[in-house]
Amino acid sequence: MKIRKWDKVQVTCGKDKGLVSEVLKVMKSDNKVIVKGAHVVKRHIKKSGTTAGQIIEMEKAIDASNVMVMCPITEKPTRLGVLITEEKGKRKKSRYSKVAVKSGKAPKDCIIK
């Protein structure tokens, strides 16, 4: 999975389609992400002892295929590519925006941090 925590993403389907927000949590084993403000549900908490019952709102996980990372250069949703470079005998992987590369920039100039 190429999506990381704190990436700026756009939801591509569901009731929150078009929402641009950031990733709060990534669950690689389930291929799911939790996006701030997307797929918000209400949870009813039963009273226990002296604490009162309450209704809280929380974000639920959505599939990672339903979000796209936003390109910091063009501010458009983009697919990501991986650029492998060698520095001092070590391989280093970097993510780059494919939308920015299509607009005529080199992959080294389109790296997403």
mmCIF file of the C-alpha atoms, coordinates in Angstrom:
data_MODEL
# 
_entry.id   MODEL 
# 
loop_
_atom_site.group_PDB 
_atom_site.id 
_atom_site.type_symbol 
_atom_site.label_atom_id 
_atom_site.label_alt_id 
_atom_site.label_comp_id 
_atom_site.label_asym_id 
_atom_site.label_entity_id 
_atom_site.label_seq_id 
_atom_site.pdbx_PDB_ins_code 
_atom_site.Cartn_x 
_atom_site.Cartn_y 
_atom_site.Cartn_z 
_atom_site.occupancy 
_atom_site.B_iso_or_equiv 
_atom_site.pdbx_formal_charge 
_atom_site.auth_seq_id 
_atom_site.auth_comp_id 
_atom_site.auth_asym_id 
_atom_site.auth_atom_id 
_atom_site.pdbx_PDB_model_num 
ATOM 1   C CA . MET A 1 1   ? 0.000   0.000  0.000   1.00 0.00 ? 1   MET A CA 1 
ATOM 2   C CA . LYS A 1 2   ? 1.421   3.364  -1.043  1.00 0.00 ? 2   LYS A CA 1 
ATOM 3   C CA . ILE A 1 3   ? -0.802  5.498  1.201   1.00 0.00 ? 3   ILE A CA 1 
ATOM 4   C CA . ARG A 1 4   ? 0.743   6.720  4.438   1.00 0.00 ? 4   ARG A CA 1 
ATOM 5   C CA . LYS A 1 5   ? -0.485  8.403  7.589   1.00 0.00 ? 5   LYS A CA 1 
ATOM 6   C CA . TRP A 1 6   ? -1.055  12.185 7.216   1.00 0.00 ? 6   TRP A CA 1 
ATOM 7   C CA . ASP A 1 7   ? -1.279  11.981 3.404   1.00 0.00 ? 7   ASP A CA 1 
ATOM 8   C CA . LYS A 1 8   ? -3.795  14.378 1.884   1.00 0.00 ? 8   LYS A CA 1 
ATOM 9   C CA . VAL A 1 9   ? -6.337  12.221 0.032   1.00 0.00 ? 9   VAL A CA 1 
ATOM 10  C CA . GLN A 1 10  ? -9.607  12.552 -1.877  1.00 0.00 ? 10  GLN A CA 1 
ATOM 11  C CA . VAL A 1 11  ? -12.454 10.066 -1.377  1.00 0.00 ? 11  VAL A CA 1 
ATOM 12  C CA . THR A 1 12  ? -13.481 8.684  -4.792  1.00 0.00 ? 12  THR A CA 1 
ATOM 13  C CA . CYS A 1 13  ? -16.740 6.863  -3.989  1.00 0.00 ? 13  CYS A CA 1 
ATOM 14  C CA . GLY A 1 14  ? -19.429 6.483  -1.358  1.00 0.00 ? 14  GLY A CA 1 
ATOM 15  C CA . LYS A 1 15  ? -21.482 9.096  0.441   1.00 0.00 ? 15  LYS A CA 1 
ATOM 16  C CA . ASP A 1 16  ? -18.399 11.270 1.048   1.00 0.00 ? 16  ASP A CA 1 
ATOM 17  C CA . LYS A 1 17  ? -17.290 11.303 -2.611  1.00 0.00 ? 17  LYS A CA 1 
ATOM 18  C CA . GLY A 1 18  ? -15.114 14.336 -3.374  1.00 0.00 ? 18  GLY A CA 1 
ATOM 19  C CA . LEU A 1 19  ? -14.064 14.975 0.234   1.00 0.00 ? 19  LEU A CA 1 
ATOM 20  C CA . VAL A 1 20  ? -10.423 16.064 0.553   1.00 0.00 ? 20  VAL A CA 1 
ATOM 21  C CA . SER A 1 21  ? -8.918  15.301 3.959   1.00 0.00 ? 21  SER A CA 1 
ATOM 22  C CA . GLU A 1 22  ? -5.970  13.577 5.632   1.00 0.00 ? 22  GLU A CA 1 
ATOM 23  C CA . VAL A 1 23  ? -5.372  9.972  6.613   1.00 0.00 ? 23  VAL A CA 1 
ATOM 24  C CA . LEU A 1 24  ? -5.495  9.352  10.358  1.00 0.00 ? 24  LEU A CA 1 
ATOM 25  C CA . LYS A 1 25  ? -4.623  5.645  10.366  1.00 0.00 ? 25  LYS A CA 1 
ATOM 26  C CA . VAL A 1 26  ? -3.463  2.999  7.874   1.00 0.00 ? 26  VAL A CA 1 
ATOM 27  C CA . MET A 1 27  ? -4.282  -0.694 8.355   1.00 0.00 ? 27  MET A CA 1 
ATOM 28  C CA . LYS A 1 28  ? -2.035  -2.554 5.907   1.00 0.00 ? 28  LYS A CA 1 
ATOM 29  C CA . SER A 1 29  ? -3.256  -6.043 6.815   1.00 0.00 ? 29  SER A CA 1 
ATOM 30  C CA . ASP A 1 30  ? -6.889  -5.160 5.966   1.00 0.00 ? 30  ASP A CA 1 
ATOM 31  C CA . ASN A 1 31  ? -5.996  -2.704 3.131   1.00 0.00 ? 31  ASN A CA 1 
ATOM 32  C CA . LYS A 1 32  ? -8.087  -0.012 4.837   1.00 0.00 ? 32  LYS A CA 1 
ATOM 33  C CA . VAL A 1 33  ? -7.569  3.592  5.914   1.00 0.00 ? 33  VAL A CA 1 
ATOM 34  C CA . ILE A 1 34  ? -9.330  5.955  8.305   1.00 0.00 ? 34  ILE A CA 1 
ATOM 35  C CA . VAL A 1 35  ? -9.850  9.384  6.752   1.00 0.00 ? 35  VAL A CA 1 
ATOM 36  C CA . LYS A 1 36  ? -10.675 12.429 8.880   1.00 0.00 ? 36  LYS A CA 1 
ATOM 37  C CA . GLY A 1 37  ? -14.358 13.338 8.401   1.00 0.00 ? 37  GLY A CA 1 
ATOM 38  C CA . ALA A 1 38  ? -15.180 10.431 6.043   1.00 0.00 ? 38  ALA A CA 1 
ATOM 39  C CA . HIS A 1 39  ? -17.573 7.558  6.824   1.00 0.00 ? 39  HIS A CA 1 
ATOM 40  C CA . VAL A 1 40  ? -18.677 9.110  10.123  1.00 0.00 ? 40  VAL A CA 1 
ATOM 41  C CA . VAL A 1 41  ? -21.036 6.899  12.151  1.00 0.00 ? 41  VAL A CA 1 
ATOM 42  C CA . LYS A 1 42  ? -22.797 7.326  15.487  1.00 0.00 ? 42  LYS A CA 1 
ATOM 43  C CA . ARG A 1 43  ? -21.982 4.924  18.308  1.00 0.00 ? 43  ARG A CA 1 
ATOM 44  C CA . HIS A 1 44  ? -24.279 4.504  21.313  1.00 0.00 ? 44  HIS A CA 1 
ATOM 45  C CA . ILE A 1 45  ? -22.447 3.993  24.609  1.00 0.00 ? 45  ILE A CA 1 
ATOM 46  C CA . LYS A 1 46  ? -24.376 2.333  27.416  1.00 0.00 ? 46  LYS A CA 1 
ATOM 47  C CA . LYS A 1 47  ? -24.265 3.920  30.849  1.00 0.00 ? 47  LYS A CA 1 
ATOM 48  C CA . SER A 1 48  ? -22.062 2.192  33.407  1.00 0.00 ? 48  SER A CA 1 
ATOM 49  C CA . GLY A 1 49  ? -21.901 3.102  37.068  1.00 0.00 ? 49  GLY A CA 1 
ATOM 50  C CA . THR A 1 50  ? -21.805 6.861  37.483  1.00 0.00 ? 50  THR A CA 1 
ATOM 51  C CA . THR A 1 51  ? -21.049 7.717  33.848  1.00 0.00 ? 51  THR A CA 1 
ATOM 52  C CA . ALA A 1 52  ? -24.031 8.619  31.719  1.00 0.00 ? 52  ALA A CA 1 
ATOM 53  C CA . GLY A 1 53  ? -24.896 6.986  28.418  1.00 0.00 ? 53  GLY A CA 1 
ATOM 54  C CA . GLN A 1 54  ? -23.955 8.970  25.345  1.00 0.00 ? 54  GLN A CA 1 
ATOM 55  C CA . ILE A 1 55  ? -23.877 9.028  21.568  1.00 0.00 ? 55  ILE A CA 1 
ATOM 56  C CA . ILE A 1 56  ? -20.480 9.654  20.013  1.00 0.00 ? 56  ILE A CA 1 
ATOM 57  C CA . GLU A 1 57  ? -19.486 10.162 16.363  1.00 0.00 ? 57  GLU A CA 1 
ATOM 58  C CA . MET A 1 58  ? -16.445 8.362  15.014  1.00 0.00 ? 58  MET A CA 1 
ATOM 59  C CA . GLU A 1 59  ? -14.777 7.689  11.662  1.00 0.00 ? 59  GLU A CA 1 
ATOM 60  C CA . LYS A 1 60  ? -14.867 4.115  10.413  1.00 0.00 ? 60  LYS A CA 1 
ATOM 61  C CA . ALA A 1 61  ? -12.343 2.509  8.075   1.00 0.00 ? 61  ALA A CA 1 
ATOM 62  C CA . ILE A 1 62  ? -12.815 2.607  4.301   1.00 0.00 ? 62  ILE A CA 1 
ATOM 63  C CA . ASP A 1 63  ? -11.012 0.571  1.679   1.00 0.00 ? 63  ASP A CA 1 
ATOM 64  C CA . ALA A 1 64  ? -7.748  2.050  0.427   1.00 0.00 ? 64  ALA A CA 1 
ATOM 65  C CA . SER A 1 65  ? -8.904  1.633  -3.175  1.00 0.00 ? 65  SER A CA 1 
ATOM 66  C CA . ASN A 1 66  ? -11.619 4.235  -2.520  1.00 0.00 ? 66  ASN A CA 1 
ATOM 67  C CA . VAL A 1 67  ? -9.159  7.091  -1.926  1.00 0.00 ? 67  VAL A CA 1 
ATOM 68  C CA . MET A 1 68  ? -6.557  8.816  -4.104  1.00 0.00 ? 68  MET A CA 1 
ATOM 69  C CA . VAL A 1 69  ? -3.552  10.779 -2.895  1.00 0.00 ? 69  VAL A CA 1 
ATOM 70  C CA . MET A 1 70  ? -3.608  14.501 -3.759  1.00 0.00 ? 70  MET A CA 1 
ATOM 71  C CA . CYS A 1 71  ? -0.600  15.796 -5.699  1.00 0.00 ? 71  CYS A CA 1 
ATOM 72  C CA . PRO A 1 72  ? 1.052   18.674 -3.774  1.00 0.00 ? 72  PRO A CA 1 
ATOM 73  C CA . ILE A 1 73  ? 2.194   20.290 -7.050  1.00 0.00 ? 73  ILE A CA 1 
ATOM 74  C CA . THR A 1 74  ? -1.002  20.227 -9.139  1.00 0.00 ? 74  THR A CA 1 
ATOM 75  C CA . GLU A 1 75  ? -3.570  19.816 -6.305  1.00 0.00 ? 75  GLU A CA 1 
ATOM 76  C CA . LYS A 1 76  ? -5.262  17.003 -8.266  1.00 0.00 ? 76  LYS A CA 1 
ATOM 77  C CA . PRO A 1 77  ? -5.861  13.361 -7.281  1.00 0.00 ? 77  PRO A CA 1 
ATOM 78  C CA . THR A 1 78  ? -3.028  11.205 -8.562  1.00 0.00 ? 78  THR A CA 1 
ATOM 79  C CA . ARG A 1 79  ? -1.690  7.703  -8.750  1.00 0.00 ? 79  ARG A CA 1 
ATOM 80  C CA . LEU A 1 80  ? 1.696   7.114  -7.187  1.00 0.00 ? 80  LEU A CA 1 
ATOM 81  C CA . GLY A 1 81  ? 4.853   5.673  -8.661  1.00 0.00 ? 81  GLY A CA 1 
ATOM 82  C CA . VAL A 1 82  ? 7.962   4.471  -6.851  1.00 0.00 ? 82  VAL A CA 1 
ATOM 83  C CA . LEU A 1 83  ? 11.362  5.898  -7.742  1.00 0.00 ? 83  LEU A CA 1 
ATOM 84  C CA . ILE A 1 84  ? 14.357  3.837  -6.596  1.00 0.00 ? 84  ILE A CA 1 
ATOM 85  C CA . THR A 1 85  ? 17.643  5.712  -6.163  1.00 0.00 ? 85  THR A CA 1 
ATOM 86  C CA . GLU A 1 86  ? 21.008  4.582  -4.882  1.00 0.00 ? 86  GLU A CA 1 
ATOM 87  C CA . GLU A 1 87  ? 22.881  6.687  -2.372  1.00 0.00 ? 87  GLU A CA 1 
ATOM 88  C CA . LYS A 1 88  ? 26.177  5.460  -0.918  1.00 0.00 ? 88  LYS A CA 1 
ATOM 89  C CA . GLY A 1 89  ? 25.423  1.850  -1.844  1.00 0.00 ? 89  GLY A CA 1 
ATOM 90  C CA . LYS A 1 90  ? 21.930  1.888  -0.284  1.00 0.00 ? 90  LYS A CA 1 
ATOM 91  C CA . ARG A 1 91  ? 18.671  1.788  -2.195  1.00 0.00 ? 91  ARG A CA 1 
ATOM 92  C CA . LYS A 1 92  ? 16.128  4.429  -1.321  1.00 0.00 ? 92  LYS A CA 1 
ATOM 93  C CA . LYS A 1 93  ? 12.451  4.349  -2.370  1.00 0.00 ? 93  LYS A CA 1 
ATOM 94  C CA . SER A 1 94  ? 10.558  7.583  -2.963  1.00 0.00 ? 94  SER A CA 1 
ATOM 95  C CA . ARG A 1 95  ? 6.949   8.129  -4.029  1.00 0.00 ? 95  ARG A CA 1 
ATOM 96  C CA . TYR A 1 96  ? 6.223   10.468 -6.917  1.00 0.00 ? 96  TYR A CA 1 
ATOM 97  C CA . SER A 1 97  ? 3.078   11.876 -8.513  1.00 0.00 ? 97  SER A CA 1 
ATOM 98  C CA . LYS A 1 98  ? 2.198   10.487 -11.941 1.00 0.00 ? 98  LYS A CA 1 
ATOM 99  C CA . VAL A 1 99  ? -0.053  13.476 -12.750 1.00 0.00 ? 99  VAL A CA 1 
ATOM 100 C CA . ALA A 1 100 ? 2.848   15.904 -12.320 1.00 0.00 ? 100 ALA A CA 1 
ATOM 101 C CA . VAL A 1 101 ? 5.067   13.704 -14.515 1.00 0.00 ? 101 VAL A CA 1 
ATOM 102 C CA . LYS A 1 102 ? 2.423   13.797 -17.286 1.00 0.00 ? 102 LYS A CA 1 
ATOM 103 C CA . SER A 1 103 ? 2.482   17.594 -17.144 1.00 0.00 ? 103 SER A CA 1 
ATOM 104 C CA . GLY A 1 104 ? 6.139   17.542 -18.222 1.00 0.00 ? 104 GLY A CA 1 
ATOM 105 C CA . LYS A 1 105 ? 8.188   17.391 -15.007 1.00 0.00 ? 105 LYS A CA 1 
ATOM 106 C CA . ALA A 1 106 ? 10.815  14.795 -14.141 1.00 0.00 ? 106 ALA A CA 1 
ATOM 107 C CA . PRO A 1 107 ? 9.946   12.164 -11.506 1.00 0.00 ? 107 PRO A CA 1 
ATOM 108 C CA . LYS A 1 108 ? 12.704  13.533 -9.253  1.00 0.00 ? 108 LYS A CA 1 
ATOM 109 C CA . ASP A 1 109 ? 10.887  16.890 -9.163  1.00 0.00 ? 109 ASP A CA 1 
ATOM 110 C CA . CYS A 1 110 ? 7.520   15.316 -8.263  1.00 0.00 ? 110 CYS A CA 1 
ATOM 111 C CA . ILE A 1 111 ? 8.476   13.416 -5.097  1.00 0.00 ? 111 ILE A CA 1 
ATOM 112 C CA . ILE A 1 112 ? 5.794   13.314 -2.396  1.00 0.00 ? 112 ILE A CA 1 
ATOM 113 C CA . LYS A 1 113 ? 7.085   13.410 1.149   1.00 0.00 ? 113 LYS A CA 1 
# 
